[in-house]
Amino acid sequence: MTVRPLGILEHTNRRHDLRRLREIARQHGVGLILVGHPLYLEGTAGEMATEAERFARRVARELGIPVYLADERLTSWEARRISCSVGQAPNGKHNHDDVAAAIILRDFLSHRFPMVEPSQERP
């Protein structure tokens, strides 16, 4: 399985953001949307997590596409680590959000569709 960033949408306002998401969903035949759920390290939800939940509900209602909240704890850290391993500066102009989003998608897909080891027995 391979995941890669499609791009980063800069927030303008909710109406415009939803319009852009709708266009992208149509263009790419999107069947579900993941929204990062920024929980605290111990797993509790704060103000930003509550806002992400509200946003996810609105996206689902407005676009008519299933929306899942995906735990994003430590994805920014992992994104910086990956970026450094390929030669990008750890805290340079690159903000690593696209790589973190790809990590969230990878983790979601790997838990939803776990890899199955082929049987060692031959028919």
C-alpha atoms as one frame of an Amber mdcrd trajectory, in Angstrom:
protein
   0.000   0.000   0.000   1.261   3.437  -0.863  -0.135   6.762   0.303   1.031
  10.157  -0.791  -0.082  13.706  -0.113  -2.432  15.256  -2.635  -1.839  18.754
  -1.319  -2.666  21.141   1.502  -5.771  23.305   1.544  -5.218  26.561   3.352
  -8.228  27.540   5.441 -10.099  30.581   4.157 -13.642  30.323   5.506 -15.919
  27.345   6.102 -18.140  27.898   3.079 -15.182  28.195   0.703 -13.381  25.273
   2.383 -16.431  23.032   1.935 -16.787  24.086  -1.701 -13.140  23.157  -2.379
 -13.551  19.821  -0.562 -16.666  19.068  -2.615 -14.769  19.813  -5.859 -11.844
  17.591  -4.845 -14.192  14.786  -3.764 -15.979  14.859  -7.122 -12.773  15.139
  -9.136 -11.135  12.165  -7.401 -14.199  10.002  -6.707 -13.726  10.211  -2.950
 -15.703   7.599  -1.004 -14.814   8.745   2.515 -13.059  11.602   4.221 -10.696
  11.503   7.182 -10.493  14.409   9.579  -7.539  14.561  11.943  -8.625  14.280
  15.571  -6.059  16.192  17.647  -6.332  14.395  20.966  -3.970  15.054  23.839
  -1.243  12.439  24.301  -3.211  10.752  27.083  -6.184  10.405  24.694  -8.507
  13.095  26.024 -10.241  15.632  23.805  -9.615  19.340  24.164 -10.987  22.382
  22.371  -9.292  21.587  19.041 -10.569  17.986  19.096 -14.097  19.252  19.741
 -13.748  21.669  16.821 -12.540  18.814  14.580 -15.615  16.780  15.587 -17.934
  19.677  14.656 -16.130  20.138  11.353 -16.378  16.398  10.569 -20.139  16.420
  11.221 -20.578  19.438   8.948 -18.493  17.911   6.137 -20.538  14.703   6.322
 -23.808  16.643   6.242 -22.777  19.037   3.453 -20.994  16.549   1.170 -23.025
  13.418   1.886 -19.822  11.371   2.208 -18.914   9.278   5.271 -16.418  11.119
   7.480 -14.163   9.441  10.021 -12.126  11.038  12.775  -8.560   9.749  12.737
  -6.260   9.981  15.749  -3.416  12.280  14.771  -1.294  12.016  17.907   2.435
  12.067  17.131   1.915  12.313  13.367   3.639  15.703  13.164   6.615  14.265
  15.025   6.719  11.265  12.679   6.350  13.531   9.635   9.355  15.621  10.743
  11.369  12.459  11.326  10.514  11.124   7.850  11.215  14.473   6.212  14.622
  14.665   7.915  15.456  11.159   6.726  14.978  12.310   3.128  17.063  15.445
   3.613  14.514  18.132   4.469  15.273  20.554   7.284  13.407  19.581  10.477
  12.021  23.046  11.165  12.523  24.803   7.849   9.867  26.328   5.638   8.267
  22.928   5.047   5.526  22.487   7.653   5.143  18.704   7.209   1.308  18.826
   7.256   1.083  16.946   3.965   3.343  14.163   5.237   1.407  14.003   8.541
  -1.854  13.679   6.552  -0.369  10.801   4.555   0.637   9.121   7.839  -2.916
   9.503   9.173  -4.281   7.934   5.978  -1.718   5.113   6.059  -2.550   4.303
   9.671  -6.295   4.421   9.024  -6.043   2.109   6.019  -3.705  -0.324   7.747
  -6.126  -0.693  10.653  -9.198  -0.880   8.440  -7.642  -3.253   5.915  -4.868
  -5.086   7.764  -2.315  -6.927   5.693  -2.887 -10.656   5.638   0.128 -12.896
   5.551  -0.112 -15.549   2.859  -0.494 -19.080   4.093   2.744 -21.017   4.477
   0.969 -24.179   3.371   0.932 -25.068  -0.273  -2.260 -26.424  -1.819
